[in-house]
């Protein structure tokens, strides 16, 4: 008997950027005028491949991440959405997010994206200080970023802004001031990421004096205290109705396809999980145990925590939890990290998972 596969979220990677930022180790490269027709053809043929494997599954969210998706012409975006609509059952309330960088789209282009179906804009603001933006190798100014946020808010889009903290010259007071300034922007969703220095990036070669671990921890706690938006994931803050549904679905362990080179996916085809390993032509089965471990790792990042289904509970070291209730709390059949636990999730995982 034919059974329909479950809903799949869709992530589409757009690897092009105006230039490479000084801290960036993502899969992206500087190319301000790529061959968009070739890119569209590649993406749509991958989408057709997945439609054949999965059938006409429903799609609760679509997320175009990068790279800098806002560099793409509106017609490229429209062609990709058209292909998704033709091959899948896109939910009527589907969340369609576009990641953007200030300076890469004006109001006309923003209106074009919105008319084509984009309903959520994520903006890489990163800092509200022009010297810091320059240090990070960003090509926009604070004023560019604020203008974009304001236009998007005025257009009724759902808007999120990304910020980076923990720069070499920052201290707890400057991070506290950043939070005050962010609060004034009237945003309903904010992501706050700690600056990590990766080898082989311009910052990685600069022998920088970074804030120590204790200061970083104080900065993290300051952000949690000072932002008026409530935290719902390690780095994400939003009013309840404005959570990023796409990321939340993935943290909750739902199925998704990753389209575009370098995009990971976890499709669930005829009852089996697969790892697409950044290349849709190479994908491997993964066991339910492995998938449950992944769900623990992503679920524990959320403030809601991970639900203790039988498959998840089987992987958990409950003896360890008994002696670490300052880091992990168990209640209502959920396991969640405390604020202190969130600071050291990677280390906790090594003990929490059997
Ligand atoms: S815009 Fe984002 S992806 Fe592009 S180089 Fe900068 S940090 Fe990397």
Boltz pocket constraint, residues with backbone or C-beta under 6 A from the ligand:
constraints:
  - pocket:
      binder: B
      contacts: [[A, 16], [A, 17], [A, 19], [A, 20], [A, 21], [A, 24], [A, 25], [A, 26], [A, 28], [A, 66], [A, 67], [A, 68], [A, 101], [A, 124]]
      max_distance: 6.0
